[in-house]
Amino acid sequence: MMDWTDRHCRYFHRLITRHALLYTEMVTTGALIHGDQPRHLDFNSEEHPVALQLGGSEPEDLATCARLAERWGYDEVNLNCGCPSERVQRGAFGACLMAEPQLVADCVKAMRDATRLPVTVKHRIGIDKIERYEFVRDFVGTVAAAGCEVFIVHARNAWLQGLSPKENREIPPLRYELVAQLKRDFPQLTIALNGGIKTPDQIAEQLALVDGVMVGREAYHEPWSMAQWDSRFFGAPDPATSREQVEDAWLAYLDRLHAAGTPWSHAMRHALGLWNGTPGSRRWRQIWSDHRLKTLAPREVARQATEARLGAVVRQAA
Ligand SMILES: Cc1cc2nc3c(=O)[nH]c(=O)nc-3n(C[C@H](O)[C@H](O)[C@H](O)COP(=O)(O)O)c2cc1C
């Protein structure tokens, strides 16, 4: 997710789930080919498994970027066919690519020819007022014929005119049944559902119908909601049994940034939801967001934040 799932955010999420596949922000082919590649592509080895999401519609450029993804050590390369923003439409990629399934197929083929990494596609169930199931079915069929085996389906339309990207994540109705239908029609493909999923029980309910679930906003805003994913969905131990454990490991990471002269607040903004839903979480968040404290060492801010959080707990109990 743009501005959200940068390498710091992904490192933080890895302290809570080792096994969920993490995705980068979308990076455009232009930014990668002409821009600062290490800035866009570097990541910590702890983040595996991690997928690079690309935005673009030129098969050759996408092939070049897929090669870069492999060289940098990513585990998957994903093509964005779901973003509705106008800036993206001007570049003729994102959700408007759903109107050109053959072009997407050409892109996928070029990427597959360029890398051994899995090439996957994230898309919507339709664009604008096209609500027929056949539209998304034919899109998936055409792209699958080019060798794509994994589709992540945001289960709502993208309305390309008149809605902001934020509204496009809220207003077009969710239609999970279309994603389940895709799985029935393409049993050999891996179909993952995305959109509006919040709880582990909702994930489990969808996993009875499809192969995977992608969680965006809830994972970001309520990171502790991922705490039992590994044990429940991957049959593996959960990496942390308490928020304190996560905070401790995260502080070690912030310390390393601070020692290297990188402002830790860039990373910390992604972790502000850690204590959400517990007494004192608001005070904890306020301390960590206080601009006046941003030059202090993270441990010092943590001390103040924890004191404020526990102070609030004591006051509540009194
Ligand atoms: C701030 C923000 C940035 C996003 N950036 C991307 C992106 O770069 N690529 C993408 O495929 N989807 C992006 N999305 C959409 C999410 O991946 C997801 O499809 C959408 O939020 C619905 O899932 P959710 O209800 O679990 O959040 C973004 C969403 C948000 C809130």
PDBQT file of the ligand as one rigid body, heavy atoms in Angstrom, charges set to zero:
ROOT
HETATM    1  C1  LIG A 401      -3.118   3.970   1.791  1.00  0.00    +0.000 C 
HETATM    2  C2  LIG A 401      -3.421   2.869   0.817  1.00  0.00    +0.000 A 
HETATM    3  C3  LIG A 401      -2.558   2.612  -0.230  1.00  0.00    +0.000 A 
HETATM    4  C4  LIG A 401      -2.813   1.585  -1.126  1.00  0.00    +0.000 A 
HETATM    5  N1  LIG A 401      -1.895   1.317  -2.104  1.00  0.00    +0.000 NA
HETATM    6  C5  LIG A 401      -2.066   0.234  -2.886  1.00  0.00    +0.000 A 
HETATM    7  C6  LIG A 401      -1.052  -0.178  -3.789  1.00  0.00    +0.000 A 
HETATM    8  O1  LIG A 401       0.015   0.442  -3.892  1.00  0.00    +0.000 OA
HETATM    9  N2  LIG A 401      -1.284  -1.270  -4.552  1.00  0.00    +0.000 N 
HETATM   10  C7  LIG A 401      -2.446  -2.009  -4.444  1.00  0.00    +0.000 A 
HETATM   11  O2  LIG A 401      -2.595  -3.011  -5.129  1.00  0.00    +0.000 OA
HETATM   12  N3  LIG A 401      -3.407  -1.637  -3.594  1.00  0.00    +0.000 NA
HETATM   13  C8  LIG A 401      -3.245  -0.547  -2.805  1.00  0.00    +0.000 A 
HETATM   14  N4  LIG A 401      -4.212  -0.222  -1.896  1.00  0.00    +0.000 N 
HETATM   15  C9  LIG A 401      -5.453  -1.027  -1.825  1.00  0.00    +0.000 C 
HETATM   16  C10 LIG A 401      -5.288  -2.172  -0.838  1.00  0.00    +0.000 C 
HETATM   17  O3  LIG A 401      -4.241  -3.025  -1.233  1.00  0.00    +0.000 OA
HETATM   18  C11 LIG A 401      -6.562  -2.996  -0.749  1.00  0.00    +0.000 C 
HETATM   19  O4  LIG A 401      -6.843  -3.531  -2.009  1.00  0.00    +0.000 OA
HETATM   20  C12 LIG A 401      -7.770  -2.187  -0.278  1.00  0.00    +0.000 C 
HETATM   21  O5  LIG A 401      -7.435  -1.329   0.793  1.00  0.00    +0.000 OA
HETATM   22  C13 LIG A 401      -8.906  -3.122   0.150  1.00  0.00    +0.000 C 
HETATM   23  O6  LIG A 401      -8.464  -4.035   1.129  1.00  0.00    +0.000 OA
HETATM   24  P1  LIG A 401      -8.688  -3.775   2.702  1.00  0.00    +0.000 P 
HETATM   25  O7  LIG A 401     -10.175  -3.556   2.905  1.00  0.00    +0.000 OA
HETATM   26  O8  LIG A 401      -8.205  -5.035   3.375  1.00  0.00    +0.000 OA
HETATM   27  O9  LIG A 401      -7.904  -2.570   3.080  1.00  0.00    +0.000 OA
HETATM   28  C14 LIG A 401      -3.981   0.801  -0.991  1.00  0.00    +0.000 A 
HETATM   29  C15 LIG A 401      -4.852   1.060   0.072  1.00  0.00    +0.000 A 
HETATM   30  C16 LIG A 401      -4.584   2.081   0.969  1.00  0.00    +0.000 A 
HETATM   31  C17 LIG A 401      -5.539   2.328   2.113  1.00  0.00    +0.000 C 
ENDROOT
TORSDOF 0
